[in-house]
């Protein structure tokens, strides 16, 4: 799932869970979104594709009723120019700091620098810990990634305990 689909999915889930009285988003709307998404993505679609498309449908329909929701989701999307501006600003800041700093060498045993080096080593060891404990089966950041089972559980819960194919009646 890409970042845009993840944002849509999170926003769609927020709309569905925040409206507990079912005023803005009814059970019929929920059923429609699930069936329409399943029809659009097809039977062989992954859970990520299904959830992403369902979230788009939820946000499109809810946007006609509450335009503020659409504006809010659009407002928190990542803008491509931010990454470029950050890289340029970091480069310029680095050049500025280099010009200001008069020293040509860094004393690694100075307490602030030594503390930074130790901190980095601690973080690297902490990141590598799960990989070492499991015999290197997974990458060091695998434990920080969300489990895909959570998404499958959510899809089954939304569809009332059925899978995407069974919701269409084509199991």
Residue, then its C-alpha position, 0 to 999 in steps of 0.5 A: x500500500x502506498x502512502x496516498x492509499x494508506x492516508x485514504x484508508x486511515x481517513x476512511x476508517x476515522x470517518x467510519x469509527x467517529x460516526x458511532x450514531x451512524x448519522x453521516x455514514x450509515x450501515x447501508x453506506x458501509x455495505x455499498x462501499x465494500x461491495x463497490x470496492x470489491x466489484x471494482x478491484x475484482x476477485x483476485x485483488x489483494x487486501x491492500x488494493x481492496x482497502x485503498x479503493x474502498x477508502x477512496x469510495x468512502x472519501x468521495x461519497x462523504x466528501x459530497x456530504x461533508x466537504x470539510x473531510x475532503x479538504x482536511x485529507x487533501x490538506x495533510x497529503x505530502x507535497x513533493x516540493x517539501x522533500x526538495x526544499x528540505x534537502x536544499x535547506x539542509x545543504x545550505x545549512x551545512x555549508x553555512x555551518x561549515x563556513x562558520x566553524x573554524x576548526x578543521x578537525x573534530x575531537x571524537x573524545x569531546x563529551x558531546x561528540x562522544x555521547x552522540x557516537x555512543x547514542x548512535x551505536x546504541x540505536x544501531x544495536x537496538x535496531x539489529x537486536x530482533x534480526x540477531x535474536x531470530x537468526x537473521x530471518x527478517x530485516x532489522x526494521x521488520x519488527x517496526x512494520x505493521x503486521x498485515x494480519x491487522x488489515x485482513x482482520x479489519x477487512x473481515x470485520x468490515x464485511x461481517x466475517x466474510x472475505x472479499x470474494x464471499x461478500x460478492x457472492x462469488x465464493 
